[in-house]
């Protein structure tokens, strides 16, 4: 099976059977076709989150036209991570920020982001202040020699 944008496995990866959020038999499988493939009018998407440690991945089958919010709900993410609010943390598809009402395509990878630990601008200001305190200044750029 060919997948868009990289070799993402088409099976659930959860680090072991029976973990919280794993889809159980007959639970929200949206009429899976024989052979374990998505049937007509269905899409298969992977929902992922990268907490500290092991990444959390679930593959779910949904009706065509499903949204990011529906994929998160079907994956069991809220049960596995009750303290993470996807709307506040941010969501995306293949590294591009997308709202919860974004309509998914077959084989999309829905990503639930972690909040930033540090503000990037504040980190830059601290580095600049640290360099200034040490007396180091960036080297001045010299223009190229004329020929």
HELIX and SHEET records of a PDB file:
HELIX    1   1 UNK A   68  UNK A   75  1                                   8    
HELIX    2   2 UNK A   77  UNK A   80  1                                   4    
HELIX    3   3 UNK A   86  UNK A   89  1                                   4    
HELIX    4   4 UNK A  120  UNK A  133  1                                  14    
SHEET    1   A 5 UNK A  56  UNK A  63  0                                        
SHEET    2   A 5 UNK A  42  UNK A  49 -1                                        
SHEET    3   A 5 UNK A 109  UNK A 112  1                                        
SHEET    4   A 5 UNK A  91  UNK A  93 -1                                        
SHEET    5   A 5 UNK A  96  UNK A  97 -1                                        
END                                                                             
